[in-house]
C-alpha cells in the first residue's frame, strides 16, 4: 500500500483567552465551592461535604471551561508516497507514422509496461491526456483515446494537472510526447518554474521528413466593397530538394487569384506568394490556398488552408479619448491606425483644451461606431464632451474599449458603470503586476492563438485586490503582484455582452511595456497590436436586434478541433431568456446531427460539436419557450484537413531535453525507458494533517453538567439540605 497511518494524537486544547486567566478563575470557582460547603444546615459528615464541594467545583469549572470556547487540536501523521502526474500526448502529431510505426502505438506500448501498471495499481499515478488543453482520465482510457486533438501546449497541460491535484503531494511529472509545441508559453522556460522534476519520454523520429505545406494564409478579416484585398500565402517545404509542385489560390466565386509552379532547390524551402482579392460585393468571401502533393510526402493534410473575408460597405468610425498624452495613448493610436477597416479620430486632453488645438465637435461623437478610452474620464475632463459620450454609451449602446489609468475619476465613471464589465473600488493604488491566463473567449481565440501567452508579457501596473469582474463578464486574463505571482490580484482583461451591448476592459496600464519591454517571448512585441486588433473586430462586429442569434466562434476549423456553438435568446422586450430550449441541426451533405445548447445565464447558450470530417457545414436552429418559438437562425462553417500539428512533423526531442534539464528531471526515449523508473521510486514522506474540533458547542457537555447537578441535588436531598 502507498499510504499507512502511523499516528493519530491529541496535540492540545486551545482557549479563546489566556490559560493563566482560566486557571485564575478556576481556582476562584474551586475556592467558592469549598466555602459554600464549609458549613451546612443540617450539619453533614466531612466526607459528604467534601464530595458535594468537589461536585460543585467541577460544575463551575466546566461551565467556565465552556465559556472560554475550548478547541481540541488533533494531529494525523502518516507515511505517504508522493503521486506522479502522467501526461499523455493525444494531439494529431501522435498519429504520424515514422518508418511504418505510428507514434501512438509506441505510446500505447509504453503505457502497457508492467512498471506503469504497477504505479497505477498502487494508486500513485494520476493520468491526463493533453493537446491544446488537458483532461484527467484513467490509464486505460488514456491508452484508447485517439490522437486527434488540435495543437500541443505541454506547459498548459502540466499547469492544469497541477491545479487538478493541488490537494495531493506531487513528486514528479512524466511527459509522454513527441515534443511538438505550437501553442502557449515556451515549455522550456515554463519548466524552470515548475518546482517539480519533469521527466520526459521522447516518441517519434527526429529526422526531417519530406513534406510541403501551406504554412500561413494571411489576409484581412474585414474588407470594404470596391477595394483590392491583399492576400499572402507562405509555402514551406522540407526534404523536398528537386521536387516541383503547383500552388493555386482560389476564392468562393470560382476565381483563380494565383496559379504558380514552385521548384524546391534545397532540403529547406520557405517563400511568400502575394495576390489580391477583389471585394466586389458585400458578404463573406472564402479564400483557399491549395498546393499539390509531392512524391513520398509524409502527409497531405497540411496542403490546403482557407480564410473567410467579410466585405462591408464602408469603414467604421473610432473615437479615441484620453485624459492626457502618454505612451499608452501613443501605442493605442498607432495600433488603431494600422487597421484599414477603421477611421480614427482622437481627443487627447491637455490643460485648457485638446492636443494640437483641436476643438470639440458634436458630429464626431454622433457618428462614432466605437469609443476607446485610455485613462479617461478624469475629474477635469471636458464636460460637454463627456456628457455627449456617456449619453451615447448608455442610451445608444455604442461599443466601448476601456483601458484604466491613474487619472480616471470614479465619480465620472459611475455614469457608465452599467456598461462596464468590471467594478473598481475607491482609493486605488497601483503596483507592478504580471499577467496570467484566464477563460477562453471567441473574440480572442477566433483567429487562433495570440502571438504570445499572457505570462510571457513584461509587467504592467494594476490595482491589486481593488477591481472585480461582474458575474456576466468573461475574464480572459488575470493579474497578480509581481512579488506574489501565485496569488490572484484581479481581472486584467474582461469582456461582456449584455443585450447586444459589447464592452472590453483592460484594467492594467503602462501596457506599452508589452511592446517595448524585454519580454520572455519574441512574439510579445506584436502581442498588443494583435490583442487590440481582435478586440476592435469583436466590438465592431454587427449584432442584430433579433430574439435569437446563433453563431460559431470561428468560420474555419481544423479537423478534430471542437466547433463551439453560441446562442443568444431574448424575449419580446429584448430581456435575456435563460430557460428556453435551444436545438441546432448541423448538416453536411446527407448527414445530420442535432445539438442541444445549454444555458449559461444572461440569455447565453453554449455547446460543442465534433465535426465528422472536412468540408462545408450548415446549421439551423430555433429557440422555444413553453411551446412558443422565439426565433430561428442559421449559418455555416468550414472544416478543413489542416492541423497545427502538421506544421512540423518531426519529433522535437531537443525541446524535451530542455524541459527535463530546466526542471531537474531526466529525458529518456520510449524505446529505452528503463532508467526513468529508478527516478519514479519516490521516497515516502510524512504527511501531517491537523484538525481543530470545537468543544464548547458539543451537546454531551450539557448532559455532563445536568448529570453532575442531578447527583449534587440527590446528595443534598438525602442529607436533608435545601
C-alpha positions in Angstrom: 0.0 0.0 0.0 1.1 3.5 -0.7 -0.4 5.1 2.4 -0.1 4.0 6.1 -1.4 5.8 9.1 1.3 5.8 11.7 0.0 8.2 14.4 -3.2 10.0 15.3 -2.9 12.0 18.5 -4.3 14.9 20.5 -1.9 17.8 20.4 -3.7 20.0 22.9 -6.6 22.3 23.7 -6.7 26.0 22.9 -8.9 28.6 24.6 -10.2 31.9 23.4 -8.4 33.7 26.3 -5.0 33.2 28.1 -4.6 30.0 30.0 -3.5 31.8 33.2 -6.8 33.7 33.2 -8.7 30.4 33.0 -6.5 28.9 35.8 -7.1 32.0 38.0 -10.9 31.8 37.5 -10.9 28.0 38.1 -9.1 28.5 41.4 -11.7 31.1 42.4 -14.5 28.7 41.5 -13.0 25.9 43.5 -12.5 28.2 46.5 -16.1 29.3 46.2 -17.3 25.7 46.2 -15.2 24.9 49.3 -16.5 28.0 51.1 -20.2 27.1 50.3 -19.9 23.7 51.8 -17.7 24.7 54.8 -20.8 24.7 57.0 -24.1 23.0 56.1 -27.6 23.0 57.6 -28.2 20.5 58.8 -24.6 19.5 59.5 -23.3 16.6 57.5 -20.2 14.5 57.7 -16.9 15.7 56.4 -16.6 13.1 53.6 -20.0 14.1 52.2 -19.2 17.8 52.4 -16.0 17.3 50.5 -17.9 15.2 47.9 -20.5 18.0 47.5 -17.8 20.7 47.3 -15.9 18.7 44.7 -19.1 18.2 42.5 -19.9 21.9 42.8 -16.4 22.9 41.9 -16.4 20.6 38.9 -19.7 22.1 37.7 -18.4 25.6 38.0 -15.0 24.9 36.3 -16.8 23.0 33.5 -19.1 26.0 32.9 -16.1 28.3 32.9 -14.3 25.9 30.5 -17.1 26.2 28.0 -17.2 30.0 28.4 -13.6 30.1 27.3 -14.6 28.3 24.0 -12.1 25.4 24.1 -10.9 23.9 20.8 -9.3 20.4 20.6 -6.3 20.2 18.2 -6.0 16.7 16.6 -3.0 15.7 14.5 -2.9 12.9 12.0 0.5 11.7 10.8 1.0 9.2 8.0 3.6 7.9 5.7 2.6 8.6 2.1 4.4 8.1 -1.2 4.2 11.2 -3.4 1.9 10.9 -6.5 3.1 11.0 -10.1 1.4 13.0 -12.9 1.4 11.2 -16.2 0.7 13.5 -19.1 -0.1 11.6 -22.3 0.1 13.4 -25.7 -3.0 12.8 -27.8 -2.5 15.6 -30.3 -2.8 14.9 -34.0 1.0 14.6 -34.5 0.9 11.4 -32.5 -0.9 9.8 -35.5 2.2 10.3 -37.7 3.9 7.2 -39.0 7.7 7.0 -38.6 9.1 4.3 -40.8 5.8 2.5 -40.8 5.4 2.7 -37.0 2.6 5.1 -35.7 3.7 7.2 -32.8 0.5 6.5 -30.8 1.2 2.7 -31.0 4.6 3.4 -29.4 2.9 5.4 -26.7 0.4 2.5 -26.1 3.3 0.0 -25.7 4.9 2.3 -23.1 1.6 2.6 -21.1 1.3 -1.2 -21.2 4.7 -1.7 -19.4 4.5 -3.5 -16.1 6.2 -0.7 -14.2 3.4 1.8 -15.3 0.7 -0.7 -14.5 2.2 -1.2 -11.0 2.2 2.5 -10.3 -1.4 2.8 -11.4 -2.4 -0.2 -9.2 -0.8 1.3 -6.2 -2.7 4.5 -6.6 0.5 6.5 -7.2 -0.4 7.6 -10.8 -2.6 10.5 -11.9 -3.2 10.3 -15.7 -4.1 13.1 -18.0 -4.4 13.3 -21.8 -3.4 16.6 -23.5 -3.3 18.6 -26.7 -4.2 22.3 -26.5 -5.5 21.6 -23.0 -5.5 18.7 -20.5 -8.2 16.4 -19.1 -7.8 13.9 -16.3 -8.6 10.3 -17.1 -7.8 6.8 -16.2 -4.7 4.9 -17.6 -6.9 2.6 -19.6 -8.8 5.5 -21.2 -5.6 7.3 -22.0 -4.5 4.2 -24.0 -7.6 4.1 -26.2 -8.1 7.9 -26.7 -7.4 8.6 -30.4 -4.7 11.1 -31.3 -6.9 13.8 -32.8 -6.6 16.9 -30.6 -5.6 20.2 -32.2 -2.4 21.8 -31.1 0.1 21.0 -28.4 0.6 23.0 -25.3 2.6 21.0 -22.8 3.2 23.8 -20.3 -0.6 24.4 -20.0 -1.1 20.7 -19.6 1.1 20.3 -16.6 -0.3 23.6 -15.1 -3.9 22.2 -15.4 -2.7 18.8 -14.0 -1.1 20.5 -11.0 -4.2 22.6 -10.4 -6.5 19.5 -10.5 -4.3 17.7 -8.0 -3.5 20.7 -5.8 -4.7 18.8 -2.6 -2.2 16.0 -3.2 1.5 15.6 -2.7 3.0 15.5 -6.2 6.6 14.3 -6.5 7.2 14.1 -10.3 5.7 14.7 -13.7 6.1 12.3 -16.6 5.6 13.9 -20.0 5.0 11.3 -22.7 5.1 13.1 -26.1 6.9 13.7 -29.4 7.9 17.2 -28.2 5.6 19.1 -30.6 4.9 22.6 -29.2 2.8 25.0 -31.2 0.6 26.7 -28.6 1.0 28.5 -25.3 4.2 29.6 -23.5 7.6 28.2 -24.2 7.7 24.9 -22.3 11.4 25.0 -21.7 11.1 28.4 -19.9 7.9 27.3 -18.1 9.8 24.2 -16.8 12.1 26.4 -14.8 9.1 27.4 -12.6 7.6 24.0 -12.2 9.1 23.3 -8.8 8.8 19.6 -9.6 11.1 17.4 -11.8 9.5 16.8 -15.2 10.7 13.6 -16.7 10.2 13.5 -20.5 9.8 10.4 -22.7 10.5 11.0 -26.3 8.5 9.4 -29.1 8.9 9.6 -32.8 11.7 10.3 -35.4 13.7 13.5 -35.2 14.8 13.2 -38.8 13.4 15.9 -41.1 10.6 14.4 -43.2 9.7 15.1 -46.8 6.8 17.5 -46.8 5.3 20.6 -48.4 2.7 22.7 -46.7 0.8 25.9 -46.6 2.5 27.5 -43.5 0.2 30.5 -43.4 -2.6 32.3 -45.3 -2.7 36.0 -44.4 -5.4 38.5 -45.4 -7.8 40.9 -43.8 -10.7 39.6 -41.8 -12.7 42.6 -42.9 -12.6 44.4 -46.2 -14.7 47.1 -48.0 -16.7 46.9 -51.1 -14.8 48.0 -54.2 -11.3 47.5 -52.7 -8.4 45.2 -53.6 -7.6 43.0 -50.6 -4.0 41.8 -50.3 -3.5 38.0 -49.8 -0.2 36.4 -48.8 0.5 32.7 -48.9 3.5 31.3 -47.1 4.7 28.0 -48.5 7.2 25.8 -46.6 9.0 22.7 -47.8 11.4 20.3 -46.2 13.3 17.3 -47.5 12.0 18.1 -51.0 15.1 19.1 -52.9 14.5 18.9 -56.7 10.7 18.4 -56.4 8.2 20.6 -58.4 4.7 21.4 -57.3 1.8 23.8 -58.1 0.3 26.5 -55.8 -3.2 27.8 -56.5 -5.2 30.5 -54.7 -9.0 30.4 -55.3 -12.0 32.2 -53.9 -15.6 31.1 -53.3 -16.7 32.7 -56.6 -14.5 30.2 -58.6 -12.0 32.9 -59.4 -8.3 32.0 -59.6 -6.2 34.6 -57.7 -2.9 32.9 -58.1 -1.5 29.9 -60.1 2.2 29.2 -59.9 4.6 26.3 -60.2 7.2 26.0 -57.4 10.6 24.3 -57.6 12.4 23.3 -54.4 16.1 24.0 -54.7 17.1 22.7 -51.3 16.1 20.5 -48.4 14.6 23.5 -46.7 12.3 25.9 -48.5 10.2 28.9 -47.4 8.7 31.6 -49.6 5.8 34.1 -49.7 3.5 34.5 -52.6 1.3 37.6 -53.0 -2.0 38.1 -54.7 -5.1 40.2 -54.3 -8.8 39.6 -53.9 -11.4 41.9 -55.4 -14.1 42.7 -52.8 -16.9 43.4 -55.3 -19.9 42.7 -53.1 -21.0 42.7 -49.5 -21.0 39.4 -47.6 -18.4 36.7 -47.0 -15.8 35.5 -49.5 -13.8 32.3 -48.8 -10.2 32.3 -50.0 -8.5 28.9 -50.3 -4.8 28.1 -50.9 -4.0 24.6 -52.3 -0.6 23.1 -53.1 -0.2 19.8 -54.9 1.5 16.9 -53.1 5.0 15.7 -53.9 6.3 12.2 -54.2 6.7 10.3 -50.8 5.3 13.3 -48.9 4.7 12.4 -45.2 1.2 13.9 -45.2 -1.2 15.8 -47.5 -3.3 17.1 -44.6 -1.4 20.4 -44.5 -1.6 21.2 -48.2 -4.8 23.3 -48.0 -5.8 26.3 -45.9 -8.8 28.6 -46.1 -9.7 32.1 -44.8 -13.0 33.9 -44.8 -13.1 37.7 -45.6 -16.2 39.7 -44.5 -16.9 42.5 -47.0 -18.5 45.7 -45.6 -20.0 48.7 -47.4 -17.9 51.4 -45.5 -15.3 51.9 -42.8 -16.1 52.2 -39.1 -15.6 55.5 -37.1 -13.5 55.1 -34.0 -13.1 57.9 -31.4 -10.1 57.7 -29.0 -10.4 59.7 -25.8 -7.6 60.2 -23.3 -7.2 62.5 -20.2 -3.6 63.3 -21.1 -0.8 62.4 -23.5 1.1 59.2 -22.6 3.0 56.3 -24.1 -0.1 54.1 -23.8 -2.1 56.6 -25.8 0.6 56.8 -28.5 0.7 53.0 -28.8 -3.1 52.6 -28.9 -3.4 55.3 -31.5 -0.7 53.8 -33.7 -2.2 50.3 -33.4 -5.7 51.6 -34.4 -4.1 53.5 -37.3 -2.8 50.2 -38.7 -6.3 48.8 -39.0 -7.5 49.5 -42.6 -11.1 48.9 -41.5 -11.5 52.0 -39.3 -11.2 55.7 -39.5 -9.7 57.0 -36.2 -10.4 60.4 -34.6 -9.0 61.4 -31.2 -9.4 63.9 -28.4 -6.4 63.9 -26.1 -6.9 66.4 -23.3 -4.3 68.9 -22.1 -4.6 71.9 -19.9 -7.1 74.3 -21.5 -8.2 72.1 -24.3 -7.0 69.3 -26.6 -3.7 68.3 -28.2 -2.9 70.2 -31.5 -5.5 72.8 -30.6 -8.5 70.7 -31.6 -12.0 72.0 -30.9 -14.8 69.7 -29.9 -17.4 68.8 -32.5 -20.7 67.1 -31.6 -20.7 65.5 -35.1 -17.7 63.4 -34.3 -19.4 61.8 -31.3 -22.7 61.4 -33.0 -21.2 59.3 -35.9 -18.8 57.2 -33.7 -19.2 53.4 -34.0 -16.6 52.6 -31.3 -15.3 54.6 -28.3 -11.8 53.9 -27.0 -10.9 55.2 -23.5 -7.3 55.4 -22.3 -7.0 56.8 -18.7 -10.4 58.5 -19.3 -12.5 60.3 -18.0 -10.6 62.4 -15.5 -12.0 64.8 -12.9 -11.2 67.8 -15.2 -12.3 66.3 -18.5 -14.3 68.4 -20.9 -17.8 68.4 -19.5 -19.7 68.8 -22.8 -17.6 66.0 -24.4 -18.1 63.6 -21.5 -21.9 64.4 -21.4 -22.3 63.5 -25.1 -20.1 60.4 -24.9 -21.7 59.0 -21.8 -25.1 59.6 -23.3 -24.3 57.6 -26.4 -22.8 54.8 -24.4 -25.8 54.5 -22.1 -28.7 55.3 -24.4 -27.4 54.0 -27.8 -25.2 51.1 -26.6 -22.2 52.1 -28.7 -19.3 49.5 -28.1 -16.5 50.6 -25.7 -12.9 49.6 -25.4 -11.8 50.8 -22.0 -8.2 51.0 -20.6 -7.9 52.0 -17.0 -5.4 54.5 -15.6 -4.4 56.5 -12.6 -6.2 59.7 -13.6 -9.6 58.1 -14.0 -12.4 59.8 -11.9 -14.5 57.2 -10.2 -17.4 59.7 -9.8 -17.4 60.4 -13.6 -17.0 56.8 -14.5 -20.1 55.9 -12.4 -22.3 57.4 -15.1 -21.5 54.5 -17.4 -21.0 51.9 -14.6 -23.8 49.7 -16.1 -21.8 49.4 -19.4 -18.5 48.3 -17.8 -17.8 44.6 -17.2 -15.7 45.5 -14.1 -16.1 47.4 -10.8 -13.4 49.5 -9.3 -13.1 50.2 -5.6 -12.2 53.7 -4.4 -8.7 54.8 -3.2 -7.0 52.7 -5.8 -3.2 52.2 -5.5 -1.2 50.7 -8.3 1.6 48.0 -8.2 3.7 46.2 -10.7 1.8 43.2 -11.9 2.3 40.1 -14.1 -0.4 38.6 -16.3 -1.9 35.1 -16.0 -4.2 33.1 -18.3 -7.9 33.4 -17.9 -11.0 32.0 -19.6 -11.3 31.5 -23.4 -13.5 33.8 -25.5 -14.3 33.7 -29.2 -13.2 37.4 -29.5 -9.5 36.3 -29.0 -9.5 32.7 -30.0 -11.3 33.0 -33.3 -8.1 33.7 -35.2 -6.1 31.1 -33.5 -3.6 31.5 -30.5 -2.4 35.0 -29.7 1.3 35.7 -30.6 2.4 35.0 -27.0 0.9 33.8 -23.8 -0.2 36.2 -21.1 2.6 35.1 -18.7 5.2 35.9 -21.4 4.4 39.7 -21.2 6.5 42.2 -19.2 5.0 43.6 -16.0 2.4 46.4 -16.2 0.7 48.4 -13.5 -2.6 47.3 -11.9 -4.8 47.8 -8.8 -4.3 44.6 -6.8 -7.4 43.5 -5.0 -9.2 46.7 -6.0 -11.1 45.6 -9.1 -13.6 42.7 -9.7 -15.4 41.3 -12.8 -19.1 41.3 -12.9 -20.9 37.9 -12.9 -22.0 38.2 -16.5 -18.5 39.1 -17.8 -15.7 36.8 -19.1 -12.2 37.3 -17.7 -9.7 36.3 -20.4 -6.7 37.3 -18.4 -5.9 38.0 -14.7 -3.0 39.7 -12.9 -1.0 39.2 -9.8 1.5 41.2 -7.8 5.0 40.7 -9.3 6.3 39.7 -5.9 3.5 37.1 -5.3 2.7 35.8 -8.8 0.7 32.8 -7.5 -1.9 35.0 -5.7 -4.6 36.3 -7.9 -4.8 40.1 -7.8 -7.8 40.7 -10.0 -9.1 40.6 -13.6 -6.8 42.1 -16.2 -8.8 41.8 -19.5 -12.6 41.4 -19.2 -15.3 41.2 -21.9 -19.0 41.4 -21.7 -22.0 41.4 -24.0 -25.4 42.1 -22.5 -28.4 42.9 -24.6 -26.1 43.1 -27.6 -24.1 45.9 -26.0 -20.4 45.0 -26.0 -17.6 46.2 -23.9 -13.9 45.2 -23.4 -12.0 46.5 -20.4 -8.2 46.4 -19.8 -7.7 47.1 -16.1 -3.9 47.5 -16.3 -2.0 50.4 -17.7 1.5 51.2 -19.0 0.9 48.3 -21.4 3.2 49.9 -23.8 5.8 47.8 -22.0 4.3 44.8 -23.7 5.7 46.2 -27.0 8.9 47.9 -25.8 9.8 45.8 -22.7 12.1 42.8 -22.7 9.6 40.0 -23.0 10.1 36.3 -22.4 8.8 35.6 -25.9 10.0 37.3 -29.1 6.3 37.3 -30.2 5.3 39.5 -27.3 6.4 42.6 -29.2 3.4 42.2 -31.5 1.1 41.0 -28.8 -0.5 44.4 -28.0 -1.2 45.1 -31.7 -2.9 41.7 -32.2 -4.8 42.0 -29.0 -6.3 45.4 -29.9 -7.0 44.3 -33.4 -9.0 41.3 -32.2 -10.9 43.2 -29.6 -11.7 46.0 -32.1 -13.0 43.5 -34.6 -15.2 41.8 -32.0 -16.6 45.1 -30.6 -17.5 46.3 -34.1 -19.0 43.1 -35.3 -22.7 43.7 -36.1 -25.2 42.4 -33.5 -28.6 42.2 -35.0 -31.7 43.0 -32.9 -33.3 39.6 -33.1 -34.7 37.5 -30.4 -32.5 34.5 -31.3 -28.9 34.8 -32.6 -26.9 31.7 -33.4 -23.2 31.6 -34.3 -20.0 29.7 -34.1 -16.8 31.1 -32.6 -14.9 30.7 -35.9 -15.7 30.4 -39.5 -12.9 27.9 -40.4 -11.8 25.0 -38.2 -9.2 22.3 -38.4 -10.1 18.6 -38.4 -10.5 17.5 -34.8 -11.0 21.0 -33.5 -14.2 21.4 -31.5 -16.8 23.7 -33.0 -18.1 25.9 -30.3 -21.7 27.0 -30.9 -23.2 30.0 -29.2 -26.7 31.3 -29.0 -28.3 34.4 -27.6 -32.0 34.3 -26.6 -34.2 37.4 -25.8 -37.8 38.0 -25.1 -40.2 40.3 -26.9 -38.9 43.2 -24.8 -35.3 42.1 -25.6 -34.6 41.0 -22.0 -32.4 37.8 -21.7 -34.2 34.5 -21.5 -32.5 31.7 -19.6 -34.9 28.8 -19.7 -35.5 28.3 -23.4 -35.0 25.1 -25.3 -32.3 25.7 -28.0 -31.8 23.0 -30.6 -29.5 23.2 -33.6 -29.4 20.9 -36.6 -25.9 20.6 -38.2 -25.7 19.3 -41.7 -23.0 18.2 -44.2 -24.2 16.5 -47.3 -26.8 13.9 -46.3 -25.5 13.6 -42.8 -27.3 15.5 -39.9 -26.9 15.8 -36.2 -28.9 17.7 -33.6 -27.0 19.7 -30.9 -28.7 21.0 -27.7 -27.3 24.2 -26.4 -27.1 24.7 -22.6 -27.9 27.9 -20.8 -25.0 29.8 -19.3 -27.1 32.7 -17.9 -27.9 36.2 -19.1 -29.5 34.8 -22.2 -26.4 33.0 -23.4 -26.3 29.4 -24.6 -23.3 27.2 -25.5 -22.3 23.8 -26.7 -19.6 22.0 -28.6 -19.9 19.9 -31.8 -17.4 17.4 -33.1 -17.3 17.6 -36.9 -17.2 14.2 -38.6 -14.8 15.2 -41.4 -13.5 18.1 -43.5 -15.9 20.0 -45.8 -18.6 22.7 -45.7 -21.2 22.5 -42.9 -24.5 24.4 -42.5 -26.6 24.8 -39.3 -30.1 25.9 -38.5 -31.6 26.3 -35.0 -34.5 27.6 -33.0 -35.3 28.8 -29.5 -38.5 27.6 -28.0 -40.1 28.8 -24.7 -43.1 26.9 -23.4 -44.2 25.9 -27.0 -43.6 29.4 -28.3 -40.9 29.8 -30.9 -38.9 32.9 -30.0 -36.8 32.9 -33.2 -34.8 31.0 -35.7 -31.3 31.5 -37.2 -28.9 29.7 -39.4 -25.3 29.9 -40.7 -22.4 27.8 -41.8 -18.7 27.0 -41.2 -15.8 25.2 -42.8 -13.8 22.3 -41.5 -10.5 21.7 -43.4 -8.0 19.0 -43.0 -5.2 21.3 -42.0 -4.0 20.9 -38.4 -1.4 22.9 -36.5 0.2 19.6 -35.7 1.2 19.1 -39.3 3.3 22.3 -39.4 6.4 20.4 -38.3 6.1 16.6 -38.4 9.4 15.7 -36.8 9.8 14.8 -33.2 11.3 17.6 -31.1 13.5 15.8 -28.6 15.6 18.9 -28.1 12.6 20.6 -26.5 12.0 17.6 -24.2 15.7 17.6 -23.2 15.4 21.3 -22.3 12.2 20.7 -20.2 13.9 18.0 -18.2 17.1 19.8 -17.7 15.4 23.0 -16.6 13.1 21.2 -14.1 15.6 18.7 -12.7 14.2 15.7 -14.5 15.6 13.2 -16.9 15.0 12.6 -20.6 14.6 9.0 -22.0 13.3 7.6 -25.2 10.2 5.4 -25.3 12.3 2.5 -26.7 14.8 2.7 -23.8 13.0 4.0 -20.7 14.4 1.7 -18.0 16.5 4.4 -16.3 13.3 6.5 -15.9 11.7 4.1 -13.4 14.5 4.5 -10.9 13.5 8.1 -10.6 9.9 7.2 -10.1 10.6 5.2 -6.9 9.8 8.2 -4.8 10.6 8.1 -1.1 7.8 8.1 1.4 7.1 11.4 3.1 5.5 12.1 6.5 2.2 14.0 5.9 0.7 15.8 8.8 -2.9 16.9 8.8 -4.1 18.9 11.8 -7.8 19.3 12.7 -9.5 21.6 15.1 -12.6 20.4 16.9 -14.7 23.0 18.8 -15.7 21.5 22.2 -17.8 24.4 23.6 -20.8 23.6 21.4 -20.8 19.8 21.9 -24.2 18.7 23.5 -22.6 16.0 25.6 -21.0 18.7 27.9 -24.6 19.8 28.6 -25.6 16.3 29.6 -22.5 16.0 31.9 -23.5 19.3 33.6 -27.0 18.1 34.1 -25.8 14.8 35.5 -23.4 16.4 38.0 -26.1 18.8 39.1 -28.6 15.9 39.5 -26.1 14.0 41.6 -25.5 17.0 43.8 -29.2 17.6 44.2 -29.8 13.9 45.2 -27.0 14.0 47.8 -28.4 17.3 49.3 -31.9 15.8 49.5 -30.7 12.6 51.2 -28.8 14.8 53.7 -31.9 16.9 54.4 -30.5 20.1 52.8 -32.4 22.5 50.7 
